[in-house]
Every structure is written in structure tokens, then in C-alpha cells.
């Protein structure tokens, strides 16, 4: 005989869409309304969340592949949204050459990093970026540093890579990917400070990243198991999962309610945390699925 019970599901104090992501999604929805007779494009996937991307694709939004020739992908005089990650000056010019209507939804914090990379490059500093070298945000920032005559830019993803870096006596500036885990950035910065006498370390991590990490650590103390909600390709979602797994509590990543493992239904108290690109609808759906369970 099955016993039906109400499971206690507790949300992290801070979770889901950050300001930059919500701003980008709103920009696409406005473009759909403002240009009903035109094709609306996004420069690459708008955010690293398949639920949101499927929704936008159903509304007719087309994704441009940044690695392919842009002119063949974009109809003239149609809107294209630059995602929160931003793009390089070179790619922005390519969009202009396509006669696209450029709608810039770059996160203000990323814009600040782009400008500082260019400013330090102009002063002769080597720009060192800490984070995922293939991430759209760092690709764009790197473009600003290299757009400066004689600009130099390197990327380190781990403390081990920082240890192996050979730069000499030249001045350098360290800029973090906005979504990097603060402990990772501190480890990279500590190593580079010992290797580079004239190193400037900038604090460019978005508070949203820290807030979600801190809220998750608080939540873990109050529950038996944790679900991290978000896209598998989202950097900050993966880092939340790493933190949860490192706590010793059972933890899973779920993009949708269908991803909830049967094993999770054994627990009476379950915590929910979500990456900065996770929509409210995904969080609500997973909470609803967990709220009532059977044993």
C-alpha cells in the first residue's frame, strides 16, 4: 500500500535569472513585439538554458552561429540581439556590415570588463583572463584587448595553468569571468601575484554568482538532498552542482522535471537552487513535481 505524503521542498534564498539574463530575454521578447514582420535573431544561444531556448525558437527566434560567416545567416534590416555575454568589436562590425538592427543586451558588468581590458591594453599591460577560454564572455573581452594596437591577452582556466604561465617582468592585469567561482579566482590570483611583480587584480565577479553560491551553502544545512536546476552547458549552474556535491549531501542537476531521478523521492526535505540562466517556470515545475511524492 502506498503512503502519500507532502515533501518539504525549500528554495535557496537567491536563485534563477540574474539581472543580465532577464534583461537579455526581455530584449528578445520586445524585439518580437516591435518587429512582427521581421526575423528576430540572437547572436549565438541567448542563454545556456534549453527550456528558454525552446520557448524562443517556438516564437520564431533564429540563432546565429558565431563561428560561421554572418552575412549568409542574417537577412538585412532584421533585429539581432547581442546576448548578455557580449561580443568582440570585430564581430560587432561584422553585424553592422550585414545591415542588421543591432540590439545590445550585453550585461553591464561584462561591458565594464570589456572597457577595462581595452584600457589596460592601451597602457601596455598584458591582459590575463581567468575563466573558460571558450566561453562567449571571455571571447568578447579578449577581442577588446586585442583590438588595441599591440594588445596582448592570455587566458588561464585553472590554478595549474596559472602556475605554468611564463610572462616575465611586464605589467599585467587579471580580469575574471563574471561567473567564475570566487575560490577559483582567488587561487589563480594568488599564484600569479607571486609570478608577476607588477600585477593588477580586478574584482569583476558578478555578485549574482556569489549570492547564489552563498545561498546554496545556507540551504544545504537545512535539507537532506539538493537539486540544482539549470542547463548542463551553463557555467554557473555547473559550479553550483560542484559546490553541492562537495558538501557531502546527495545532489543532482535537472533541466526539467523529467530529469528528477527516482532516488530523490526517498528524501523528505529537498533543497532547490538554480543557475543565473534558469527561468522561474523551470523552478516552479520541478518544485511542483517534488512537492507530492509516494513511497
RAGIUR-V816930 format. One record per backbone hydrogen bond with DSSP energy under -0.5 kcal/mol. NH is the residue of the N-H (numbers start at 0). CO is the residue of the C=O. E is the energy in kcal/mol with one decimal. If there is no record, write none. Layout:
<<NH;CO;E> <NH;CO;E>>
This chain:
<<3;1;-0.5> <4;2;-0.5> <4;292;-1.4> <6;4;-0.6> <6;290;-2.7> <7;267;-2.6> <8;6;-0.7> <9;7;-0.5> <9;269;-2.6> <11;271;-2.7> <15;273;-0.9> <16;277;-1.3> <17;275;-1.9> <21;17;-2.5> <22;18;-2.3> <23;19;-1.7> <24;20;-2.6> <25;21;-2.5> <26;22;-1.7> <27;23;-1.7> <28;24;-2.2> <29;25;-2.4> <30;26;-2.1> <31;27;-2.3> <32;28;-1.5> <33;29;-3.0> <34;30;-2.3> <35;32;-0.5> <37;34;-1.6> <40;78;-2.5> <41;61;-2.1> <42;80;-2.5> <43;41;-1.3> <43;63;-1.5> <48;46;-1.7> <52;48;-2.2> <53;49;-2.5> <54;50;-1.8> <55;51;-2.4> <56;52;-2.5> <57;53;-2.2> <58;54;-1.0> <59;56;-1.6> <60;55;-2.3> <61;39;-2.8> <63;41;-2.9> <63;61;-0.5> <65;63;-0.7> <67;64;-1.7> <72;69;-1.9> <73;69;-1.2> <76;98;-2.7> <77;74;-0.9> <79;100;-2.7> <80;40;-2.6> <81;79;-0.5> <81;102;-2.7> <82;80;-0.6> <85;82;-1.8> <91;87;-2.2> <92;88;-2.0> <93;89;-1.7> <94;90;-2.1> <95;91;-2.1> <96;92;-2.4> <97;93;-1.0> <97;94;-0.6> <98;95;-1.7> <99;94;-1.7> <100;77;-2.7> <101;99;-0.9> <102;79;-2.7> <102;100;-0.5> <103;101;-0.6> <104;81;-1.7> <104;102;-0.8> <106;83;-2.0> <109;106;-0.7> <110;106;-2.3> <111;107;-2.0> <112;108;-1.6> <113;109;-2.5> <114;110;-2.5> <115;111;-2.2> <116;112;-2.2> <117;113;-2.0> <118;114;-2.6> <119;115;-2.6> <120;116;-2.0> <121;117;-2.2> <122;118;-1.0> <123;120;-1.5> <124;119;-2.3> <125;170;-2.3> <126;124;-0.5> <126;151;-2.7> <127;125;-0.5> <127;172;-3.2> <128;126;-0.5> <128;153;-3.2> <129;174;-2.6> <130;128;-0.6> <130;155;-2.2> <132;130;-0.6> <134;131;-1.8> <138;134;-2.2> <139;135;-2.1> <140;136;-2.3> <141;137;-2.7> <142;138;-1.5> <143;139;-1.3> <144;140;-1.8> <145;141;-2.5> <146;142;-1.1> <147;144;-0.9> <150;147;-2.8> <151;124;-0.5> <153;126;-2.8> <155;128;-2.8> <161;157;-1.9> <162;158;-2.2> <163;159;-1.4> <164;160;-0.7> <164;161;-0.8> <166;164;-0.5> <169;166;-0.6> <171;197;-2.5> <172;125;-2.3> <173;199;-3.2> <174;127;-2.8> <174;172;-0.5> <176;129;-2.8> <179;176;-1.8> <183;180;-0.6> <184;180;-2.1> <185;181;-2.7> <186;182;-1.9> <187;183;-2.1> <188;184;-2.9> <189;185;-2.6> <190;186;-1.7> <191;187;-2.4> <192;188;-2.3> <193;189;-1.0> <194;190;-1.1> <195;191;-2.6> <196;194;-0.6> <198;196;-0.9> <199;171;-2.5> <200;198;-0.5> <201;173;-2.5> <201;199;-0.6> <203;201;-1.1> <205;177;-2.1> <208;205;-1.3> <209;205;-1.2> <210;206;-3.1> <211;207;-1.9> <212;208;-1.9> <213;209;-3.1> <214;210;-2.5> <215;211;-1.8> <216;212;-2.1> <217;213;-1.9> <218;214;-2.2> <219;215;-2.6> <220;216;-0.8> <220;217;-0.6> <221;218;-2.2> <222;218;-0.5> <222;219;-0.8> <223;268;-1.9> <224;268;-1.2> <225;249;-2.4> <226;270;-2.8> <227;251;-3.3> <228;226;-0.6> <228;272;-3.1> <229;227;-0.5> <229;253;-1.8> <230;47;-0.6> <233;230;-1.3> <234;232;-0.5> <237;233;-2.3> <238;234;-1.8> <239;235;-1.6> <240;236;-2.0> <241;237;-2.1> <242;238;-2.1> <243;239;-2.5> <244;240;-2.9> <245;241;-2.2> <246;242;-0.7> <246;243;-1.0> <247;244;-1.1> <248;243;-0.6> <249;223;-0.7> <251;225;-1.9> <253;227;-2.5> <258;255;-1.6> <259;256;-1.5> <263;260;-1.4> <264;261;-1.4> <265;262;-1.6> <266;263;-1.7> <269;7;-2.6> <270;224;-3.0> <271;9;-2.7> <272;226;-2.3> <274;228;-1.9> <277;274;-1.7> <278;276;-0.5> <281;278;-0.7> <282;278;-1.4> <283;279;-2.8> <284;280;-2.2> <285;281;-2.1> <286;282;-2.3> <287;283;-2.6> <288;284;-2.0> <289;285;-1.8> <290;286;-1.8> <291;287;-0.8> <292;4;-1.5> <294;2;-1.0>>
